[in-house]
Amino acid sequence: MTPVLHTQGVCKSFGDHVALAPLDAEVQEGRIVGLLGPNGAGKTTLLRMVTGITKPDQGELRMWGQPHHRDLLSRMGYLPEERGLYKSMRVAEQVLYFATLRGMARSDAERELKAWFERLEVEGWWNREVADLSKGMAQKIQFIATVLHRPELLILDEPFSGLDPINAGLVRNEMLRLVKDHGTTLLLSTHDMGSVEALCDEVILLHRGKKVLSGATDAVREDARKGRIRVAVQGNLMAFVAELGARAELLSKHTRAESSDVHDLELALPEGWAMPEFLAWAVQHVRVLEARPLRLSMEEVFVQTVESATP
Amino acid sequence: MSSPSRAFEIWRTVVRREYVTRVRRRAFLVATLLGPVLMVGLVAGLVLLTQSTEEPTVVWVADHDGLLTVPTSDGQFVPTCPTCYPERKLLTYRFGREVKTKEELSAGGFTCMVELDEGVVQSEKAQLLHLTPPSSRAKRWVERDLSHAIERLKVREQSDLDYDAYLALQTDISLVGLDIATGERKGEGQGALGFVFSLFMLTFVMVYGMHVMRGVIEEKSNRIVEVVLSTVRPSQLLAGKIAGIGLVGLTQILGWTALSWVLFFFLGTAVEQSAWLDSWTAAQGMTAGTADFQTVLAAQDELAFLLDIDWAVMLGCAAIYFVLGYAMYGAFFATIGAMVEQESDAQYLLLPVMTPLLFSYILASMSIEAPESTLAVVSSFVPFSSPISMMVRLPMGVPWWHVALSMALLAATAVLLVGLAARVYRVAILMYGKRPTFRELVRWTVRPDSGAL
């Protein structure tokens, strides 16, 4: 299938500062892709190139199989992290302005807008002044302005910032509905790793302008585990650790307060020694009460990857 | 700490922060140091320009009846009161009996001619026929000199003069300026009208230019510009903003024009239907029913010139000069807006834009005195001053090619500057936390490859 977004060697510098080193990346249709990275990693630079605000210095940027050009911009919706509204305009007038800028007929836009106002529970705000909006309300209006023209690629930079949990859930459900019902592709830039775990099929992690990690979210988390497991054993811990020797690395140990011979251990198994083989060996020395692979959160993956990529 | 003293402390802290943060800025220091230099330079420049551009007035006094002159042995004529015509650098008199033609005046190096006959003693009015209109200053000198000379004449004819009789003899000659080729009156009324137009032009260009700047700053500080630029090219956004706000200004000009026309129409109707017009007609010795509002206007010395103005040309030119002048200055204002994140930061950058505007205004005020001076003519061609300077010349009558050339130069400059402003704007508008340096501005205008898709 032709990817919605394909970059090959795309890079951008500002003076001597390399904002984005040559980047190869792909986003497939109908997927939710998390664009992650610490501040200054190059995320906004990449998003600005995708949204046509700036041009790459070099490399090829293809959208829907075509070299990027301005006509494709109306097929996208972009919600930047730093966003605002014209204070002197009314709410509906403003959203309709953006929709018509993106080529939507005013009558269609008005019809769609009414539906979106109902979905996001902002009925009654049609003719209100923007200056009267709370931050959360303004966020919802900005989200509507981004999706009103039914974009095929939705680029959202920190879409939940400023929203309370209820409204964040409301917006999250709408994002999932767009992907499920309309096949919208979603490129999500965020520092909220909980949202990444809950929403993203794939992630791309940038650090200091370079891609340091990419792939399906589950696969990324699995890879980042690096053979780590968590086991609960009953028996002589000293003897077990001595037997374990250099077979595996003992990362942490904790003896349970209620039972002095029950211990929770975190181990890093070497390559080629998978959990079934380890368990078969371990039961010869202790009673294994519980064993499971150590599942890293996206936050842990993020920190681990960034730290290891930082010299 | 007591409440009032706490309030004072807070107030003082705020004042201190506001003061210190501003005076620490380099732009503030530069402006503070350069301001007086610029002002002194400006004043000195204006003085020099005025000195060098006011053309000398050479007057031929055609004294038909020999009121003020006597012949000499060599067939020339000299004034009976030589001290009445003090020597001046920019004003020279020659006296004679005969009226000269336009060609004779031109060949003799005269710029104008005053015709005197015995009637001037009673009427205190004389005609000043000019090849080029004298400056207001020169005209006042001629009026004063002739008044003194005629006063002398009157006093000489009175043998038993008391003080009251002397006061009655005091003379105040007023000259009516007429173009020798067309016979049209051109004078202070037109100059004042032109000055009012130039003042409006200055105000409009400045006010709407500031609108552009504020609009750009609002978009940048609100961060809404990034959303807009994901759909619209920076150059489109800039051009749209300048055009949209310019249209607002044009609408205001049209509105004012329409409203003025309506008001004049109703005023005229009211005058024509009033009993006052009948009494005025009778007082003028005219046949009842023959006067209308225009007749009344034409009879007013101060207002009659309004009927000579070609209002369609005047207003049409004003609208075109506004559009072009505003576009040119709007490009500067937009660039300043893109370079800053809040309006207070723009104040120091406004100096280079406001200086040519205010300089044009001063030139315009000087052009009233000498509308055909080199300074007035040149400034009506220079694009930075032409929208304001040409407004003063227009009511006096300007060759069509002057207007066409001036507009063409202004239009070309406006297009060029809007193009250059767009190059700066598209980069600067997305720059936060740092104001572009002069070197960066030059680089963006010279090498415009860092823009949008």
Interface residues (C-beta under 8 A of the other chain):
Chain A: R48 M49 T51 G52 I53 T54 K55 H68 H69 R70 L73 S74 M76 Y78 L79 P80 E82 R83 G84 L85 Y86 K87 F98 L101 R102 Q142 A145 T146
Chain B: E218 E219 S221 N222 R223 I224 E226 V227 V228 L229 S230 T231 V232 R233 L430 S450 G451 A452 L453
